[in-house]
Amino acid sequence: MAQSTTRTVVLLGLAQTLAWASSYYLPAMLAVPMARDLGVHTATVFAAFSVALAVSAVAGPWAGQAIDRHGGRPVLMSTNGLFAAGLAGLGLAQGPVGLFAAWALIGLAMGSGLYEAAFAALVRLYGQDSRGAITGITLFAGFASTVGWPLSTLLELQLGWRGACFGWAALHLLLGLPLNALLPRALPPVPARPTALAPGATDGTDILHPQHPRRAAVLLAFVFAAAWFTSTAMAAHLPRLLQDAGASLATAVAVGALVGPAQVAGRLLEFGLLRRIHPLLSARLAALAHPLGATALLLAGAPAAALFAVLHGAGNGILTIAKGTLPLVLFGPQGYGQRQGWLMMPARAAQALAPFAFGLALERWGVGALGLTAALGLVALAALMLLPRGQS
């Protein structure tokens, strides 16, 4: 990776870590004190968060189109202002109306400032040569919960949940905005360059141009929706799921902590060994990981809990990268940002639905609810198998 590209990855990776930590990972630590102070149920706070996810889905195509036209730098800088305003509004909220309005504003920032926007910014800068850079920023932001949860907890203990929201808002203005301001200005997309590879290998920069692009887009959108439904469901319910499988609370918490490192390990694997194979093949392997882990947990119970957490985390980590690389390798860099926004709309809707829907399944079926996410993973694998592997 060239020095200038490395600099961009570091800047954008740090900015993404802040963006994820102060939005997606915020309710886990602050929902309970927030609900208690506002006089609402904790479920109401998570309902407001679901509204944010729905708003982010609508904002995605608009933000992607803006990045296609103007580059990622001005769009991402504007999202720091949106994050700051939304978090400050959350800190000032006095009831459900203020709560939902603030989360809607944060959702607008999420739709135009999280991974999809960052990936589009990289593609606008580096064209088809963006796979390594996309992987690089996910390595940074993979630690968003590792950084965000303790920092949110510390801020809440010292300043209260309102002070924590104001603190995150300040970080967007004092840290996030300068980081995004230092990103390179967008130039015309870089054309693909021929590279020397081992026989049969690919660097992922060839464009497949599927014969039926609409069908390919529908298949890809389903894959992302299935993956993000499962990821969000596990993030919300993993400790309880493992307890239903026979693990103690202490074991469930310890095993759940393996998911984050496993995600980073999966991304490191993609950055190293898997970068020499086609991104579609690595996505197929990743889609199989959760069903394999789920099968092991369903058959063996608690003794297979760690294996399940590692397989789920690693597969999810690689699929996060595939979200950026597969649209690029299938359709090319032209119009990438807007296309990415449309492809991720179903995934954002699935994210908003996942905690509630999987919670109901867990209530009814216990650990058998894993059959739902395992089936989704297998159907996603089938969808990936229908996508073209070679030049059409």
C-alpha positions as CSV (number, residue, x, y, z in Angstrom):
1,M,0.0,0.0,0.0
2,A,1.5,3.4,-1.0
3,Q,2.4,5.9,1.7
4,S,-0.4,8.3,0.6
5,T,-2.9,5.5,0.7
6,T,-1.7,4.4,4.1
7,R,-2.2,8.0,5.4
8,T,-5.7,8.1,4.0
9,V,-6.5,4.7,5.6
10,V,-5.2,5.9,9.0
11,L,-7.2,9.1,8.9
12,L,-10.4,7.5,7.7
13,G,-10.0,4.5,10.0
14,L,-9.7,6.8,13.1
15,A,-12.7,8.9,11.9
16,Q,-14.8,5.8,11.4
17,T,-13.9,4.4,14.8
18,L,-15.2,7.6,16.3
19,A,-18.4,7.5,14.2
20,W,-19.3,3.9,15.0
21,A,-18.4,4.3,18.7
22,S,-20.6,7.3,19.1
23,S,-23.7,6.0,17.2
24,Y,-24.1,2.3,16.6
25,Y,-22.4,1.3,19.9
26,L,-23.9,4.1,22.0
27,P,-27.2,2.6,23.2
28,A,-25.6,-0.5,24.7
29,M,-24.0,1.6,27.5
30,L,-26.4,4.6,27.8
31,A,-29.9,3.2,27.1
32,V,-30.7,2.2,30.7
33,P,-29.7,5.5,32.4
34,M,-31.2,7.5,29.5
35,A,-34.5,5.7,29.8
36,R,-34.5,6.1,33.6
37,D,-33.9,9.8,33.5
38,L,-36.4,10.4,30.7
39,G,-39.1,8.3,32.3
40,V,-39.5,5.9,29.4
41,H,-38.9,2.2,29.0
42,T,-35.5,1.0,27.8
43,A,-37.3,-0.5,24.8
44,T,-38.3,3.0,23.8
45,V,-34.7,4.1,23.6
46,F,-34.0,1.1,21.3
47,A,-37.1,2.0,19.3
48,A,-35.6,5.4,18.7
49,F,-32.3,3.8,17.7
50,S,-34.3,1.6,15.2
51,V,-35.7,4.9,13.8
52,A,-32.1,6.1,13.3
53,L,-31.3,2.9,11.4
54,A,-34.4,3.4,9.2
55,V,-33.4,7.0,8.5
56,S,-29.8,5.9,7.7
57,A,-31.2,3.6,5.0
58,V,-33.0,6.4,3.3
59,A,-30.0,8.7,3.5
60,G,-27.6,6.2,2.1
61,P,-28.3,6.6,-1.7
62,W,-28.3,10.4,-1.4
63,A,-25.0,10.5,0.4
64,G,-23.5,8.0,-2.1
65,Q,-24.6,10.2,-5.0
66,A,-23.0,13.2,-3.3
67,I,-19.7,11.3,-2.9
68,D,-19.8,10.2,-6.5
69,R,-20.1,13.8,-7.6
70,H,-17.9,15.7,-5.1
71,G,-15.8,13.1,-3.3
72,G,-15.9,11.8,0.2
73,R,-14.1,14.7,2.0
74,P,-16.9,17.3,2.0
75,V,-19.6,14.8,2.7
76,L,-17.8,13.1,5.6
77,M,-16.9,16.5,7.1
78,S,-20.6,17.5,7.0
79,T,-21.5,14.3,8.9
80,N,-19.3,15.3,11.8
81,G,-21.5,18.4,12.2
82,L,-24.6,16.2,11.9
83,F,-23.3,13.7,14.5
84,A,-22.4,16.6,16.9
85,A,-25.8,18.2,16.5
86,G,-27.6,14.9,17.0
87,L,-25.6,13.9,20.0
88,A,-26.0,17.3,21.5
89,G,-29.8,17.1,20.9
90,L,-29.8,13.7,22.6
91,G,-28.1,15.3,25.6
92,L,-30.7,18.0,25.7
93,A,-33.7,15.7,25.3
94,Q,-36.4,16.0,27.9
95,G,-38.8,13.4,26.7
96,P,-39.7,10.9,23.9
97,V,-40.1,13.7,21.2
98,G,-36.6,15.0,21.8
99,L,-35.3,11.5,22.0
100,F,-36.7,10.4,18.7
101,A,-35.8,13.6,17.0
102,A,-32.2,13.4,18.1
103,W,-31.8,9.8,17.0
104,A,-33.4,10.6,13.6
105,L,-30.6,13.3,13.2
106,I,-28.0,10.8,14.3
107,G,-29.5,8.4,11.8
108,L,-29.0,10.9,9.0
109,A,-25.4,11.2,10.0
110,M,-25.0,7.4,10.1
111,G,-26.4,7.0,6.6
112,S,-23.9,9.5,5.2
113,G,-21.0,8.9,7.5
114,L,-20.4,5.2,8.3
115,Y,-18.9,2.4,6.3
116,E,-20.9,2.8,3.1
117,A,-19.8,6.4,2.8
118,A,-16.2,5.6,3.7
119,F,-16.0,2.9,1.1
120,A,-17.5,5.2,-1.5
121,A,-14.9,7.8,-0.6
122,L,-12.1,5.3,-1.1
123,V,-13.5,4.2,-4.4
124,R,-13.8,7.8,-5.5
125,L,-10.1,8.3,-4.7
126,Y,-8.6,5.0,-5.8
127,G,-11.1,3.4,-8.2
128,Q,-10.8,-0.3,-8.6
129,D,-7.6,-0.4,-6.5
130,S,-9.5,0.1,-3.3
131,R,-9.7,-3.4,-1.8
132,G,-6.7,-3.1,0.5
133,A,-7.8,0.4,1.7
134,I,-11.3,-0.8,2.4
135,T,-9.9,-3.7,4.4
136,G,-7.6,-1.3,6.2
137,I,-10.3,1.0,7.6
138,T,-12.3,-1.9,8.8
139,L,-9.3,-3.0,10.8
140,F,-9.3,0.3,12.6
141,A,-13.1,0.5,13.1
142,G,-13.2,-3.1,14.2
143,F,-12.1,-1.7,17.6
144,A,-15.0,0.8,17.8
145,S,-16.8,-1.2,20.5
146,T,-13.5,-1.9,22.3
147,V,-12.9,1.9,22.5
148,G,-16.5,3.1,22.6
149,W,-18.1,1.0,25.3
150,P,-15.5,1.8,28.0
151,L,-15.3,5.4,27.1
152,S,-19.1,5.8,27.1
153,T,-19.2,4.1,30.5
154,L,-16.4,6.3,31.9
155,L,-18.1,9.5,30.6
156,E,-21.5,8.4,32.0
157,L,-19.9,7.7,35.5
158,Q,-18.1,11.0,35.5
159,L,-20.6,13.3,33.8
160,G,-23.9,11.4,33.5
161,W,-25.4,10.2,30.3
162,R,-26.1,13.7,29.1
163,G,-22.5,14.7,29.6
164,A,-21.4,11.5,27.7
165,C,-23.5,12.6,24.7
166,F,-22.0,16.1,24.9
167,G,-18.5,14.6,25.2
168,W,-19.0,12.5,22.0
169,A,-20.4,15.6,20.2
170,A,-17.3,17.5,21.2
171,L,-15.0,14.7,19.9
172,H,-16.7,14.9,16.5
173,L,-15.9,18.6,16.2
174,L,-12.4,18.5,17.8
175,L,-11.2,15.2,16.4
176,G,-13.5,13.7,13.7
177,L,-13.8,16.9,11.7
178,P,-10.0,17.6,11.4
179,L,-9.4,13.9,10.5
180,N,-11.9,14.0,7.6
181,A,-10.7,17.5,6.6
182,L,-7.2,16.0,6.1
183,L,-8.5,13.5,3.6
184,P,-7.3,14.0,0.0
185,R,-9.5,15.9,-2.4
186,A,-11.1,13.6,-4.9
187,L,-9.7,13.2,-8.4
188,P,-11.1,11.3,-11.4
189,P,-11.2,7.5,-10.6
190,V,-7.9,5.8,-11.2
191,P,-8.1,3.3,-14.1
192,A,-7.3,-0.3,-13.3
193,R,-3.7,-1.3,-13.8
194,P,-2.6,-4.8,-15.0
195,T,-0.7,-6.6,-12.2
196,A,1.3,-9.8,-12.1
197,L,-0.4,-12.5,-10.2
198,A,-0.1,-16.2,-9.7
199,P,-2.0,-18.3,-12.3
200,G,-5.7,-18.4,-11.4
201,A,-5.4,-15.7,-8.8
202,T,-7.0,-12.3,-9.0
203,D,-6.6,-9.0,-7.1
204,G,-10.3,-8.3,-7.3
205,T,-9.9,-5.3,-9.6
206,D,-11.5,-6.9,-12.7
207,I,-15.1,-5.9,-13.3
208,L,-17.4,-8.8,-14.0
209,H,-20.3,-6.8,-15.6
210,P,-23.0,-9.5,-15.0
211,Q,-25.3,-10.2,-17.9
212,H,-28.3,-9.4,-15.6
213,P,-27.2,-6.5,-13.4
214,R,-30.6,-6.0,-11.8
215,R,-30.7,-9.6,-10.7
216,A,-27.1,-9.4,-9.5
217,A,-28.0,-6.3,-7.5
218,V,-31.0,-8.0,-5.9
219,L,-28.9,-11.1,-4.9
220,L,-26.2,-8.9,-3.4
221,A,-28.8,-6.7,-1.5
222,F,-30.2,-9.9,0.0
223,V,-26.8,-11.2,1.0
224,F,-26.1,-7.9,2.8
225,A,-29.5,-7.9,4.5
226,A,-29.1,-11.5,5.7
227,A,-25.6,-10.8,7.0
228,W,-26.7,-7.6,8.8
229,F,-29.8,-9.1,10.3
230,T,-27.6,-11.9,11.8
231,S,-24.9,-9.6,13.0
232,T,-27.3,-7.2,14.7
233,A,-29.3,-10.1,16.2
234,M,-26.1,-11.6,17.7
235,A,-24.9,-8.3,19.0
236,A,-28.3,-7.8,20.8
237,H,-28.9,-11.3,22.1
238,L,-25.6,-13.4,22.1
239,P,-25.2,-13.7,25.9
240,R,-28.8,-14.9,26.4
241,L,-28.5,-17.2,23.4
242,L,-25.4,-18.9,24.9
243,Q,-27.1,-19.2,28.2
244,D,-30.1,-21.0,26.5
245,A,-27.4,-23.3,25.0
246,G,-26.3,-24.3,28.5
247,A,-23.5,-21.8,29.3
248,S,-23.3,-19.9,32.6
249,L,-23.7,-16.2,32.6
250,A,-19.9,-15.7,33.2
251,T,-19.1,-18.1,30.4
252,A,-21.6,-16.4,28.0
253,V,-20.0,-13.0,28.7
254,A,-16.5,-14.3,28.3
255,V,-17.4,-16.1,25.0
256,G,-19.2,-13.1,23.7
257,A,-16.1,-11.1,24.2
258,L,-14.4,-13.3,21.6
259,V,-16.6,-12.0,18.7
260,G,-14.8,-8.6,18.4
261,P,-11.3,-10.1,18.2
262,A,-12.6,-12.8,15.8
263,Q,-13.9,-10.1,13.5
264,V,-10.6,-8.3,13.5
265,A,-8.8,-11.7,12.9
266,G,-11.1,-12.3,9.9
267,R,-10.3,-8.9,8.5
268,L,-6.6,-9.6,9.0
269,L,-7.1,-12.9,7.1
270,E,-8.7,-11.0,4.3
271,F,-5.9,-8.5,4.3
272,G,-3.3,-11.2,4.1
273,L,-4.1,-14.7,2.7
274,L,-7.5,-14.0,1.2
275,R,-6.4,-10.8,-0.7
276,R,-4.8,-13.2,-3.3
277,I,-8.2,-14.8,-4.1
278,H,-11.3,-13.4,-5.6
279,P,-13.5,-11.4,-3.2
280,L,-16.5,-13.4,-4.2
281,L,-14.8,-16.6,-3.1
282,S,-13.8,-15.1,0.3
283,A,-17.4,-13.9,0.7
284,R,-18.8,-17.4,0.1
285,L,-16.4,-18.8,2.7
286,A,-17.5,-16.1,5.1
287,A,-21.2,-16.7,4.5
288,L,-20.7,-20.3,5.5
289,A,-19.0,-19.5,8.8
290,H,-22.1,-18.6,10.9
291,P,-24.2,-21.7,9.8
292,L,-21.2,-23.9,10.6
293,G,-20.9,-22.4,14.1
294,A,-24.6,-22.5,14.6
295,T,-24.7,-26.2,13.7
296,A,-21.9,-26.9,16.2
297,L,-23.7,-25.0,19.0
298,L,-27.0,-26.7,18.3
299,L,-25.5,-30.2,18.3
300,A,-22.9,-29.8,21.1
301,G,-24.3,-27.1,23.3
302,A,-22.2,-25.0,25.6
303,P,-18.9,-26.8,24.9
304,A,-19.1,-25.4,21.3
305,A,-19.9,-21.8,22.4
306,A,-16.4,-20.5,21.8
307,L,-16.2,-22.1,18.4
308,F,-19.5,-20.5,17.5
309,A,-18.4,-17.1,18.6
310,V,-15.1,-17.3,16.6
311,L,-16.7,-18.6,13.4
312,H,-19.5,-16.0,13.6
313,G,-17.1,-13.2,14.3
314,A,-14.6,-14.1,11.6
315,G,-17.3,-14.5,9.0
316,N,-19.0,-11.3,9.9
317,G,-15.6,-9.5,9.8
318,I,-14.9,-10.7,6.2
319,L,-18.5,-9.9,5.1
320,T,-18.1,-6.3,6.3
321,I,-15.2,-6.0,3.8
322,A,-17.3,-7.8,1.1
323,K,-19.9,-5.1,1.5
324,G,-17.4,-2.7,0.0
325,T,-15.5,-5.0,-2.5
326,L,-18.3,-7.0,-4.1
327,P,-20.2,-4.1,-5.6
328,L,-16.9,-2.8,-6.9
329,V,-15.8,-6.0,-8.5
330,L,-19.3,-6.7,-9.9
331,F,-20.2,-3.3,-11.3
332,G,-17.0,-1.2,-11.2
333,P,-16.4,2.3,-9.7
334,Q,-18.7,4.3,-11.8
335,G,-21.7,5.4,-9.7
336,Y,-20.4,3.2,-6.8
337,G,-21.6,5.5,-4.0
338,Q,-25.2,5.8,-5.0
339,R,-25.3,2.1,-5.9
340,Q,-23.9,1.2,-2.5
341,G,-26.6,3.3,-0.8
342,W,-29.4,1.4,-2.7
343,L,-27.8,-2.0,-2.0
344,M,-27.6,-1.3,1.7
345,M,-31.2,-0.1,2.2
346,P,-32.6,-3.6,2.8
347,A,-29.6,-4.3,5.2
348,R,-30.4,-1.2,7.3
349,A,-34.1,-2.2,7.4
350,A,-33.0,-5.7,8.5
351,Q,-30.8,-4.2,11.2
352,A,-33.7,-2.2,12.6
353,L,-35.9,-5.3,12.7
354,A,-33.3,-7.8,13.9
355,P,-33.3,-7.2,17.7
356,F,-37.1,-7.4,18.0
357,A,-37.6,-10.3,15.5
358,F,-34.8,-12.5,16.8
359,G,-35.9,-11.7,20.4
360,L,-39.3,-13.1,19.6
361,A,-37.7,-16.2,18.1
362,L,-35.5,-16.6,21.1
363,E,-38.6,-16.4,23.4
364,R,-40.4,-19.1,21.4
365,W,-37.6,-21.5,20.4
366,G,-34.7,-20.8,22.8
367,V,-31.4,-21.8,21.2
368,G,-33.3,-23.2,18.3
369,A,-33.7,-19.6,17.1
370,L,-30.2,-20.1,15.7
371,G,-31.9,-22.2,13.0
372,L,-33.3,-18.9,11.6
373,T,-30.0,-17.2,11.2
374,A,-28.3,-20.3,10.0
375,A,-30.9,-20.7,7.3
376,L,-30.4,-17.1,6.3
377,G,-26.7,-17.7,6.0
378,L,-27.2,-20.7,3.8
379,V,-29.6,-18.8,1.5
380,A,-27.1,-16.0,1.4
381,L,-24.4,-18.5,0.3
382,A,-26.7,-19.8,-2.4
383,A,-27.2,-16.2,-3.6
384,L,-23.5,-15.7,-3.7
385,M,-23.1,-18.9,-5.7
386,L,-25.5,-17.5,-8.3
387,L,-23.3,-14.4,-8.8
388,P,-20.7,-14.7,-11.6
389,R,-17.2,-15.7,-10.6
390,G,-15.5,-15.0,-13.9
391,Q,-15.8,-12.6,-16.8
392,S,-19.3,-12.6,-18.3
